[in-house]
Amino acid sequence: MKHLAALNKYFIKYKWYMTLGMLFTAISIVFSVFQPIMVRQIFDLLAKNLDSYRMISDMASLKSAFRADFSKVLAFYGITILLFALLSGFFMFLQRQTLIVMSRHIEFDLKNEIYQHYQVLDLNFFKMHRTGDMMSRITEDVSRVRMYVGPALMYSTRTIIMVVIIVYLMVKVNPLLTLYTLSPLPLLAVTIYYVNRIIHRKSERIQAQLSNITSIAQESYSGIRVIKSYVQEDASARHFEEASEEYKQSSISLAKTDALYQPSMALMIGLSVILTIFVGGMQVIKGNITVGNLAEFVIYVNMLTFPFFSIGWVASMIQRAAASQQRINEFLQVKPAIKDEPGAQSVKIAGAIRFENVTFTYPHTGITAIKDFNLDILPGQKVAVIGRTGSGKSTMAQLLIRMYDPQEGRVLLDGHNLREITLESLRSQISYVPQDVFLFSDSITNNIRFGTPSADQEVVQTAARQASVEKDILNFKEGFDTMIGERGVTLSGGQKQRISIARALIKNPDILLFDDCLSAVDARTEKEIIGNLYAYLKDKTAIIITHRIFALFEFDKIIVLDEGRIVEEGTHGDLLSLNGYYAELYARQQSGEEESVSE
């Protein structure tokens, strides 16, 4: 239960739902336990008047009157029992409308808490955890937890209140008969305890296997084009089938364990009924209780049947919820490495960038991407960053938007350490076009204005025109309202890159980072985009990471990276005179021999 203690804050939040639900549960049970009392009174009344009825067997008129009067009494009791049943059902309805509704509110809050926590976690977390596993925790695990805060809580409350009230009434009638009736229950409790331990262990294993299945499916769906192109459908299906088989076997094993509850509790309840009838019959013969009391006890035993049957079901739900909540807690307890530092402020930036002795090693791989890196960029300067794969180009951009923090050195923006600036303020003033373009399953318009939802359609079209993608969009049947498939699968690579560029331009930021974002466009389109960008970036600071040389773009500075260090720096003419990597790359490009290397 220690893992489920994390849910107490929700019980406090919805305390009125829970309080009313328990109150309605108690009222419903009170009305239901009145019914056996009515039955007892009917039986006692029948037994008491049966002898009198026999004594007047020769008097037809009196006998007829007796039957009429007794029928009215029976009708009264029948209507009363029906009324109590209706009231019990009505308050049971209210019980579900409070406790089950509360569980849905908690499910809503818990899913949002998990999602919001995912949003603040740093990139390293997402590289270390599979998407399918994260999806499983926000869906399957939350669903199991809801079963605990809803049905499990409701049936537990009902069982406790009903057992307390019924046992009290039974003891009040005859303590000895009550003892015999309830004597099989300790054995039932021991059985439940041991079976629950097994269920908890198996539930944890099942949840882990389910996360694995979800991850395999998600990866297969995302990489379906690769699977098909390499004709690996059968291999992929076998991989999924093997994981599903493990999950199936574990689920069957758990089902077999669950199956122990039904016969175990049926046996205990059966023993209780037999003992009730046998011992109760002896007590009736001795005159200690009436026939009505015996009938009342039999009904009580049957009323306790479902509560005791539900013990196993509720215990199973609680064990599964505990296993799921433990997995949820593992994520919720992860602290983001990248967050607003104490005292961080919103800052209006002009665009001056400085890297001071920066060294950065990726935590999940141990690879040092940047070593003793120093760079100064003045406001409004246009800087090109060139280098081989793994030279640290993309890492430089990631550090600038603070997706990571360097282990050594610092990154300054207008003289402010990035740690002194709030993440929202920093990232809202920088547009970043990543190397791995990502588009959402939404319209083209909404994808372009993703960072600026308030932008009107004219601004959207202007951004698309500047990114040289407007003509392509207008050729689509639904134009800017065209829906993009998952990750933009309905578009070409070049179209996705240009829409991503339009998304960056529409923000009208002070600093722009382009990470090899023109690798999928042809030379003519590239030339057009470069021309548009040159005018757009006139007063802005821009860093363009590329494996190509844009001879038509007049950069203020070009740097060449190798193994995380700057090995060449200067203008286009300066670097050509060095006759190094840049000059070699330019020569190959001029001769039509383009490098295909990109980070």
N, C-alpha and C positions, 0 to 999 in steps of 0.2 A: 504493500500500500504506500510505501515511501515515494514511489514514482508518481502515484496518483495524487499525492499531496499538492503537486503543482497546479491542480485544478481547483483548489480551495478558493482561490481568488475569484473564480467564476461563480462558485456557490454563494460567496458573499455578495457579489454583484447582483445576482438574481435571487437574493434571499427571500423576497416576497413570493416569487413563483414557487420556491421550494416549501416555504411555510404554508402557503395556501394548499399546495398539493398534498402535503402530509395531513393537513386538517381535513381536507375532503376525503382522503383515504380513511382516516379514522371514523368519520361520520358514515361513510359507505359501509365499513365493517360493522359498526354498531347496528345499523339497520339490518344487515345480513344475519347477525347473531341473534337478533330478536326472533327470527323465523323458527329456529329449533325450540325456543322457549314456547312459542305459540303451538308448535307440534306437541310438545310435552303436555301442555295444558289440555289440548284436544284429547290425547290418549288418556290422561288422568280423568278427564271429565267423562270420557266414554266408558272407562272401567268402573268409575263410581256410579254411573247411571244405568249400567247394563243390568245389574241385579234388580234395580227398581223396575226396569222395563219388563223383566221376566215375571216379576210378581204381579203385574197387571195384565198378564197375557190373556186372561179371560174377559177383560173389560175392553171391548172394541172401541167404544167412543173415547175412553180415557187414553187408550193406546194410540189412537189417531192423533189426539191432542198432544200427547207426549212427543210423537214423531215430528209433529209440526213445530213445536217449540225447540226441539233439539236440532232440527234442520236450520232454524233461524240462527241458533248459536253457531253451528258449523259454518253457515254462510258468513256470519260476522268474522269468524276466525279466518276463513278463506279469503275474504276481502282484505282483512288486515294483513295477512301474509303477502297478498299480491301488492298491496300498497307499500309494504316494507321493501319488497323486491324492486318495485319501480323506483323508490327513493334511493335504494342502494345502487341501482344502475345509473341513476341520474348523477349522484355524487361520484361514481366511478368515472363517468364521462368528464366531469369537472376535474377529476384527478389527472386524467390523461391530457386534458387541455392545459394544465399547468406544468406538470412534470415533463411531459414529452415536448411541449412547446419550449420549455426551459432548455432541454437538451439540444434543440435545434438552434437556439440562440447561442449556446456555448459552442456548438459545432461551427457556427458562422464566425464567432470571435476567435476561436482557435485557428481556423484556417487563415484568417486575416493576420493573426499574430505570426504564424509561420511564414506566410508570404512576405510580410513586411520585414521579417528578420532575414529572409533570403535576400531582400533588396539591399540591405546594408552590409552584408558580408562581402569580403574582398574577393578579388579574382582568384587568389590562390585556393580558396575554399572550393570554388566551382571546378577548378582543375583537379582537385583531389577527390571529388565525389561525382558519382555517375548521375546523370539526369534522371534515369529511371528510378533510382533509389530516392532521390529528392521528391519525385512525383508520388511515389508510394507512400511516403510519410505524410504528405498533405492530403492524400485521398484515403487509402485503405486504413492507415493508422488512425487518422482522425475519425473515420467511420466507426472503428472499433471502440474508440474512446467515447463517442456519442452513445453507444450502446450501454456504457457504464453510467454516464450521467443521466441517461433517460430510463430505458426499460429496467436496467439492473437496479437503479436506485428506487424506482417505483415499486418493483416486485419485492425488493428487500424491505422497504417500509411497510408494505402491505403484509408481508409475512410476519414481521416482528410484532406489529400491532395486533394482527389476528391471533397469533399464538398467545400473546400476553392476555388478551381478553378471554379467549376460549379456555385457556388453562385456568384462569381465575374462576370462571363459571363452573368448570368441571370440578375443581377442588372444593368449591362451595357446596356442590351436590354430594360428592363422595370422594375424599382424598385417596382411599385405597384403590378404588376403581381407576382414578386418574393415574395413579402410579403404575398400575398394570398396563393401562392404555398407552402411556408414553414411554414405557420401558425399552422398546426397540430403538428409540431415537438416538441414544448415545452411540450405539453401534453405527447408526447411519452417519453421525457426525464424524466418527473416525474414518469411515469409508470415504466421505467427501474430502477430508483433509489430505489423505494420501493420493487420491485421484487428482485433486487440484494441483498438487506439486508436479505430477506428470504432465498435466495439461499446460501448465505454465512453461515448462521446459520445451514441450513440443510446439507451443504457440510462437515462442521466440524464433525457433528454427524455421517455421512456416513463413513468418513475416520476412525473414531474411531471404528466403527462397523466392517469395513473391516479388520482392524488390529486384532480385536478379532477373526474373522473367520480364518485369517491366522495362528494365534497362536494355535487355537483349532486343525486345520488341521495338523500343524507341530508337535504338541505334540502327536496326534493320530498316525501319521506315525512313529514317533520315538518309541512310546510305543506299536506298533501293536502286539508284542508278548505277552505283558501283557494283552492287550484287548482280544486277542483270548484265552489265557489260562484261563481267568476268564469269558469267554463267555459273554462279554460285548459289542459285536458289535452293537446290537440294541440300547443300552443305549448311546453309543458313537455317533451313527448316529442321535439319537433324540437330543442330545446336539448340534451337528453341525446344525441340521435342525432348531432348535429354534433360534440359532444365525443368520443363513441364512435368516430366516423368518423376523427377525427384520431388517436386512440389506435390504431385498427386499421391505418391507413396506416403509422404509425411502427413498429408491431409487425411488419407484413409486411416493411417495409424491413429491420428487424433480422433477421428470419428469412432473408431473401435473403442477408444478410451471413454469417449462421451457416452457410448452405448452402455457402459457399466452402470450409469446413473439410473436409467429406466428400470431394469430388473431389480437393482438393489433397493430403490425406493418403493417399487411396487411390492416387493417382499416385506419390507418393514411396515408399510401401510396395511398390507394384508394381515400380518401378525397382530397389528394393533386392533383391527376389526374383530379378528377371532378372539383375542383376549377380552375385548370389550363385551362381546356377546356372551362368552363363557363365564367370565367373572361377574359381569353385570347380571346375568341370569341367576347366578347363585345369590347375589345380593338381593334380587327381587324376591326369590324364594324365602330368604331370611327376613324379608320385610324391611331391609335397610334403605332401599330405594323403590320407586314405583316403576311401573312399565313405561310410563311417560319419560322418566329419567333415562331409562335404557335407550329408548328411541332417540332422546335428545343426545346422548353420548354417541350413538352410531352416526347421527347427522354431523356432530362436531368432528368426529374422526374423518368423515368424508369431506368436510369443509377444510380440514387440515391437509387433505391429500394434495391439492394443487400447490399450496405454499411449500410443502416439503419436496414436492417434485421440482418446484422452481428453484429450490436451493442449489441443486446441481447446475441448472442452466445459468442462474445468476453468478454462481461461483466461477463457472467457465467464462462468462462474459467479463467478469472482473479480472481474471487471470490474463485473458487476451488483451484487455484494455491496459493492464499494467505493463505488459510486454510492449505494446504499441506506444504508450506514453513514455516509456523508458527510451525508445528510439527517438521520439519527438524531442524529449528533454536533451538528448545528446546534441541535437542541432541547435536548440534554443539556448543552450549554455555555451555555444561557441561564440567567442567575442571577436568582432571584426578587427583585423590588424590595421585597417585604414579607416579612420574616423576623425571627427572634429576634435582637435586637441583643446584642452581647457584654455579659455581666453581667445580662441580663434574668432576672427571677425570677418564681416563682409568687406571686400576691398574693391574699389573701382580700378581696374588695371589699364595701363597704357600699352604694354606689350614688350617691356624690357625683360629679357630672359637671361639667366646666368646659371650655369652648372659649375659648382666649385668642388673639385677633387671627389667627384661622385664615383662610388663603387657599388655595384649591385649584383647580387647573386640570387637566382630564382630559388625560393625555399623548397619547391616540390621536386626540383631536379638537381640542385647543387651546382648548376652551371653559372659561372660568372660571366654576365653579359656585358657589363660596363666596368672599366678599370681606370681609376684616377682620371676621370673624364672632366675636362674643362672646356667651357664654351660660353661666349658672350654674344648675345643678339640684341641689337638696339631696336627701339620701337619703330615699326614700319618696315623693317628689313625683311627681305625675301631670302630664305636660306634653303639650299638643296642639300640633302643628305644622301650620299651614295656609298655603297659597300656591298661586299659579298654576303651570301646567306650566313646568318649567325654572327654578323659583325656588330650587332647591337643597335641597329637603326630603329626597329620597332620598340625596343626597350626604352630608348630615349624618349619616344612619344608617350609611352605608358607612364614613365616617371613624371613627365610634365603635367599630365592630367591627374596625377596622383592615384593611379590604379595600384601602384606600389610605392613604397618609401625606400630610399637607398639605405644600405647598411652603413655606409661611410659617406661623408661629404653632405652637401645640401643643394637643393634647387631653389633659386630665388626668382621671384616675379615682381618687378618694379621695386626691388630691394627687400621684399617680404619673403621670408621663408614660407614655402608652400604649406607647412604645418600651421602657420599662423593665419591662414585663410580658410574659411569654411568651405567644405566640399561643394556645397550648392553654389556659392559665389564664384568659386574657381571654375567649375565645369560649365556654368551657365554662360561664361564669357569666352569659352574656347569651343570651337567646332572641331570635331575629330572624325575623319573619314578613315575607318580601319581597313587594313589589308583584307580581312575576311569580312566582306560586306554582308550585312544581315538586314533583311526586309521582313516586315510582319505580314501576317495573313489579313490584309486590309486593303482598302482602295489605294491607288497611287497617290491621290491627294493627301490622305491621312498619313501615308508613309513619308511624304516630303515634309509635311508640317508637324512631324512627330515631336520635335523639340520646341515648336512654337504653335500650340493648338489654336491660338486665336488668330493666326494669319488668314487673311481672306484669299479667295480664289485667284485674284489678280496677282497677289504676291507669290502664290504657289506657281503660277504659270511663268512669272518672271524668273524665279529660281530655276525652273526646269529649262527655260530658254538659255540661261547663263551656263547651265550644265550640258547644253547641246542634246537634250533628250526630249524637248517639247514636240518635235516633229514625229518622233517615234510614238509618243503617247497619243497624239492626235490621230494617228493611223489605226489605233485600236478602236474596236467597235464602240466601246463605252467611254473612250477618251480617258480623262483624269479619274473617272469613276470606276475604271477597270479594277476588278478585284485581283490581288496578287496571291498566288498560292503560297503554301508554307515555305518560308525562307526565300520567296521569290522564284520558285521553280518554273513559273510560267514565262519568265523573262530570260533574255540572253545574259551572259556574263557582263557584257558592256553596258547593257541597259540597267542592270542592277547597280553597277558602279556609278553610272551617271545620276541615277535617282538618289543614291547615297550622297553624292556630291551636292545635289540640289538641296537635300535635307540639311547639309552643313551650311550652305550659303544663306538659306532663308533665315537663319538665326541672326545674321548680321553681326558676327562676333568681332572681338578685338584681335583674337589670335586664331589662326587656322592651322590644323595639322592634317596633311594628306599623306597617308601611308600606302605608297605604291597603289594608288587608286585608279590608275589608267592602264593597268596591265592588260585588260581585256578589250580595249577599244582599238580601232584601226588607226593608221597614221593620219588620215584626213580628219577624223573626228577628234583625235588627240590634238591636232593643230588648232582646230576650232575651239576646243575647250581651253587650251593654253591661252589663246587670244582673249577669250572672255574673262578668264581668271586674271590675266595681267591688268585689265582695266578694273576689275572688281577689287583686287588686292592693293590698289594704289596706296591707301593710307593704313593698311593693316599689316600686322606681323604674320608672316607665313613660313611654315616649315614644310617642305615637300620632300618626302622620302621616296626614292625611286631607284630603279635599276637601269633607267634610261637617262640619257642626257637631253635636256630640252634646250636646244641651241637657240630657239627663238625667244626664250624667256630670259630676261636679263636679271640674274640673281646678284644680290649684293655680296653673297658669300656662298661658297660651295665647300662642303667638308666631305672627306672620304674616311670612312671608318674601317678598321680592321682589328678584329679580336678585342672590341670594346674601347679602342683608342683612336684618336684622330691622327691619321698618318699623312694626310694632305689637306691643306686649307688655303682658300684664296678665291679669286674670281676665275671665270672660265679661261681667260688668257694666262693667268698665273699658273693654273694647274696644267695647261697644255705645255707650258715651258718646262715644267718639272719632269715631263716625259715618264710619268709613273703610271699607276693603275688607271687614273682618270684619262690620261692621254691614250692609253691602250684601248680603253672602253670606247672612247670617242672615235678612234680610228676604225675599230670593228663596226661600230654603228654606221659610220659614214660609208663603209663598204657594203652595207646591207646585212652584216653578220651580227644580228642582235643576240644579246645574252638572254637566256630564258630563266636565269636564276632570279628568284624573288623570295623574300622572307615571309 
